[in-house]
Amino acid sequence: MMRAIELRNTVIGFDGKDILPPLSASSERAEITTLLGCNGIGKSTLLKTIAALHSPISGSLVVDGRDIFSMTRRDITATISYVSTEPVKASNMRVSDLIAFGRYSHTNWIGRLLESDRRVIAESADKVGLSALLNRFVDEISDGERQRAMIARALAQDTPLMVMDEPTAFLDTRNSSEILNLMVSLARNEEKGLLMSTHDIQSAINYSDKIWLMTEGGIKEGGTEDMVADGSIGEMFRGSSVTFCPVEGSFRPSARGRGKMRFYLQGEGVEAIWAGKAIKRAGGILCDKAGEDADFRLTAGSGRDGKCLFSLDDGSNIVTFSSIYQMSQYLRSGNIIC
Amino acid sequence: MDNRSRIWSKNSLLFAILAAGVIVAFAGSLFAGSVAIGPAETLRALFGHDVGNTASTIVMKFRLPRSVTALLAGIALAVSGLQMQTIFRNPMAGPYVLGISSGASLGVAVVILGFASFLPLTAVGLMGSWLIAIAAWAGAGAVMVVMLFMAARLKNILTVLVLGIMVAGGISSLVTIMQYFSGETVLRSYVVWTMGSLGNLSATQIQIMGSAITVGLLIGLVATKSLNAMILGDSYASTIGVNIRRARLMIFLSTTVLAGSVTAFCGPIGFIGIAVPHIARMLFRSADHRVLLPATMLAGALLMLISDIISQLPGSDSVLPINAVTSLLGIPVVIWVLLKGDALRSHF
């Protein structure tokens, strides 16, 4: 494994004022490291510091094996590329011109693109799936396409490390998963060290190898699954209106309500799983065994016509539903759970 | 790559048309004036025949200097407008709107109203011209520094524009106070200067202006590549390898020299700087300053020469102040940019 970024007691901030205690963390080449943390905690400042847009106040910052203080602007440009959510507004710029900015430090004084530069630009556009849009103007394409163009620009810079501040912030699920899949292939196939921030915990868990969790106390780092399993991720949401479930790796509204009813779920398949989720969302508790401690027994199974049926047995009555929605409405309206 | 050559040939054609337009307008401006002088006579005068006769004197002493001045002023103001719109990332920026011309006026006012009250400028001759030029650069540069400093803190484009109006207003108050305490003769020469004029420049003054503008353009040419990257904003520009500080300094020097020199010798001329870059962008549909710089130079020269011809009111004895003509031609372009909608959301 090759070290990509290493923070050693790095103090970050603006105008000489630190915003957090000294930070220590590291990331590797060929991996995706995701920076998580609440709004305003200083994620962008940290990423900008790593991209050499701010200077660290003290401590050391090593990128690709070199101390950032010993690097010239040219060295840094050749080592780290940077993508943020800052919009680029230019009505007369073509997508190919935008991607070409990645070649800035490779071209001569007037910026003449050589055949080799054009090849890199075309390849970068191809990787993000923008080949067909190269001649379009950047104000004519969608937000998702523009963000992909910015990533292609960073790719054209041809650096071993990439730092991205919320690269998927304004993208819909489909666009954002395409970008994240691209990140995985860049990390694995081109051995790039990727560091990005996001507010999307779910995709952070699905795609990253390592997580840097930024809190007021500093950075806690670890492998993605380790961080989920040891409760670090869940800790972020303590006291908030959502609860992170380390078993499922997903969120649900924090438990609320008084008389919590316990449900025993019978049945296999997707329908049974989602019926269970509906009960949890409504505030009920799922229990493992039937018997004394379950107030209800919910059975998900096929009806006579092959459609799924849900039947709820409270010990004396059995009510049958044709959809989970119907069941949820019943649970709410009958004041069974509240 | 088919598309690339198509754009290239379209641009070549546009450049050829603009260049031809500049040549025609330059010739037109040579013919424009209260005395009718035919093409044949004009040509003979230009090539040094008939030295001494009235037509030759008018062409060589008045019209040629005026046309050359118009050409230079158009180029310089338009290029400084282009540079300012890019480094301020503000489509409404220009030397006039952001108070750079006012700053230069203050410099000139200090020289004309201040020094000239004690000793006549004509007596100082060459020194006087240099003095005016240097004072204008200093004034323009000072305002430019203030505006760049403020714009870095005020992200809002409109706020920066309002600030430009404030700075221009403050300077004009200072100048008014200076005028109040000035003698009648110097006051008159200052007021005439403020109306803007492409004529009345001595050969020395044209030389000073011409060489300063050449230097300004050369600096601008060297800064072209970084100017392109600055459209992306400082963060991106910096991470792709632009030395922001150096780029800003070069563009600052270039703009100050270009706008300051023109203002020093021709007075404040409005709306060429703000309007021409938009015309160039519209014609060439490009954000690349390697295209926009020459395009702006040609379009600026063309618009200024046309303004000059109009200001001569062909067929009459009167001459309009050049500033009035450039405003009437430039303002519709600015309004068009505003009406296009998202101009104030930073659009290039």
Chai-1 contact restraints between the chains, C-beta under 6 A:
chainA,res_idxA,chainB,res_idxB,connection_type,confidence,min_distance_angstrom,max_distance_angstrom,comment,restraint_id
A,A51,B,T239,contact,1.0,0.0,6.0,A-B,restraint_1
A,L53,B,S235,contact,1.0,0.0,6.0,A-B,restraint_2
A,L53,B,S238,contact,1.0,0.0,6.0,A-B,restraint_3
A,T77,B,G241,contact,1.0,0.0,6.0,A-B,restraint_4
A,Y82,B,T239,contact,1.0,0.0,6.0,A-B,restraint_5
A,E86,B,G233,contact,1.0,0.0,6.0,A-B,restraint_6
A,V88,B,L232,contact,1.0,0.0,6.0,A-B,restraint_7
A,K89,B,S346,contact,1.0,0.0,6.0,A-B,restraint_8
A,A90,B,I231,contact,1.0,0.0,6.0,A-B,restraint_9
A,A90,B,A287,contact,1.0,0.0,6.0,A-B,restraint_10
A,A90,B,F348,contact,1.0,0.0,6.0,A-B,restraint_11
A,S91,B,H347,contact,1.0,0.0,6.0,A-B,restraint_12
A,N92,B,R281,contact,1.0,0.0,6.0,A-B,restraint_13
A,N92,B,R285,contact,1.0,0.0,6.0,A-B,restraint_14
A,N92,B,S286,contact,1.0,0.0,6.0,A-B,restraint_15
A,N92,B,A287,contact,1.0,0.0,6.0,A-B,restraint_16
A,M93,B,A287,contact,1.0,0.0,6.0,A-B,restraint_17
A,F101,B,I240,contact,1.0,0.0,6.0,A-B,restraint_18
A,Y104,B,A229,contact,1.0,0.0,6.0,A-B,restraint_19
A,Y104,B,I240,contact,1.0,0.0,6.0,A-B,restraint_20
A,Y104,B,G241,contact,1.0,0.0,6.0,A-B,restraint_21
A,S105,B,G241,contact,1.0,0.0,6.0,A-B,restraint_22
A,I110,B,K225,contact,1.0,0.0,6.0,A-B,restraint_23
A,G111,B,K225,contact,1.0,0.0,6.0,A-B,restraint_24
A,N135,B,N3,contact,1.0,0.0,6.0,A-B,restraint_25
